[in-house]
């Protein structure tokens, strides 16, 4: 066993090149110093990178701790939205539509057209269009320009509400799911 250990640590001195001159020794030493300097610069860059990485992770952990604290905190009581009666909603609609036009007749037509379109949507979601023949063109154009309503693709005398719960439809895209 001792022989095996001795042979494993044995170094063949004949295999190590021995410099012949002083100049060869100096050149090997300079090469070795240059290699060590390059290695030291590389290690310093790696160290700086790792230090920045550690700093970033510390910031991330601080942010995570903050989020965890907020999430674990007891939720505050949310303010309940006021429950509006149907009458309150109608009064709000009247107030809103009264500001749309200076003419009271046009305001009344706007309310009637909105109510008619809402009822059509409620009663037949697959065909929510209503005829606009009896309505003032100013009222119809107001709804079209505000993107609240849109005309039928084939019959320009029909109008429907736009599905506000979905993004406004692109003219080249598929229609909103509500109107399919």
N, C-alpha and C positions, 0 to 999 in steps of 0.2 A: 504494500500500500504506500509506503514511503517512496518507493521508486517511482510510482505513478505520479505522485505529487511533485517529485523532483523533475520529472520529464515534462510536466505541464508548465512549469515555471521556467524552464530552460530556454534561454534566448541564444540564438545562433549569432554570435558577434561577427562572424564572417559575412553575414547577410547585410549588415549595416554598412552603408557606404561611408568611407572615411575620406574627408576632404584632403586633397593632396597639397593644397597650398593655403596660405593665409587668405588670399583673395576669394577662394572657393568658400571658405568658412564665413567670411564677411558677407558674401552674396547670399548664402543659405540663411544667415542670421537676418539680413534685411528682408528677404522674402518671407521669413517666418513672422517678423514684426509687422509687415504689411498685411499679411493674412490675419493676424490677430487684431489689427486695427479695424479691418473690414468687418471682421466678426463682431467686434465690440460695437461698431456703428449699427450693425444689423440688430444686435441684441438691444441697444438703446432705443431704436425705432420700435421694436416689438414691445419693449417695456412701456413706452409712451402710449402705444396703441392699446395695450391691455389696461393701462391706468385710465384712459378715456372710456374704455368699455365698462370698467368697474364703476366709474363715476355716473355713466348713463344708467347702469343697472340700479345704482343707489337712488337716483332720481325716480326711476320707475317704481322701485319699492316704496318710496315715500308717497308717490301718487296712489299706488295700490292701497297703502295703509289709510290714506285719506278717504279713498272711495269705500273701503271696507268699514271705516268708522261711520261714514254717512249712511251706508246701507244697513248697518247694525243698529243705528240710532232708532229710537221709536218714531214711527211715522207721526207727523203732525196731523191734526184733524184737518181734513180738507174742507174747504168751504163748499157747501152744497149749493148747486145752482138753484136759483129760485124757480119753483114750479109755477109755470105760467098757465093760466086757464086758457081755454079756447077764445074767450072774450078778450083776454089780454093780448093774445097773438093777433087777433083781428084788429084790435086798436093799433097795435104796432105796425101792421100792414097798411092800415089807413093812413097813419102818420107818415110812413115812408113814401107811399104813393102820392100823397098830397104835395110832397116836395118835388116830384118829378116834373110836373108841368104847372104853368100858371093858369091854364084853363081847367076849371073844375070838372067839365065834361070829359076831358082827356084823362084826368086822374081817375074818374069813375070807370072809364073804359079800361084803363090799365088794370085796375083791381079786378074787374069782371073777366078780362082776358087771362090774368094770372090764375084766378079761381077756376076758370073753365079748363085751363091746361092742367092744373093740379088734379081736378076731378077726373079728367080724361086719363091721366097717368095712373091714378088710383084704380079706376074702373077697368081699364084695359091697358096694362103695361106693355103688351106686345104691339099695340097701335095707339100711341098717346097723342096723335095729331088732332088738332081742332081747326075748324074753318075760320079764316080771318076776313071773310067777305064783309061782315057787318061791323068791322072795327076800323077806326081811323088809321090811316097809313102812318101817321106820325107816331102813334102808340106802338104799332107793329115794328117800325124801324127803330124805335127806342129799345125794344127788347132784343132785336137782332144785333144792333150795334154794341149793346152791353154784353153780348154773348150769353144772355139768359135764355134765349130761345133760338131755334133754327128752323128753317123751312124744310119741307119735304123735298127729296131729291127730284121727284117726278112731277109733283103737283105744287106749284108755287102758292096756292091758296090755302095750304095746310101748314100749321105751325105746331111745334112741340117744345117742351122745356128741355134744357140741356141737363145731362146727368152731372150734378155738381159733386157727387161723392167720388167721381172718377176724374182723371185729368181731362182737360178739354181735348176733344178728338182732333186728330190730324186728318185733314181731308183725304190723305192717301192711306190712312190706317183703317183697321177694322172698327166698326161702330162700338160704342160702349156696351157692356153686357146687358144693361137695363133695357136696351132697345133692340136686342137681337130677337 
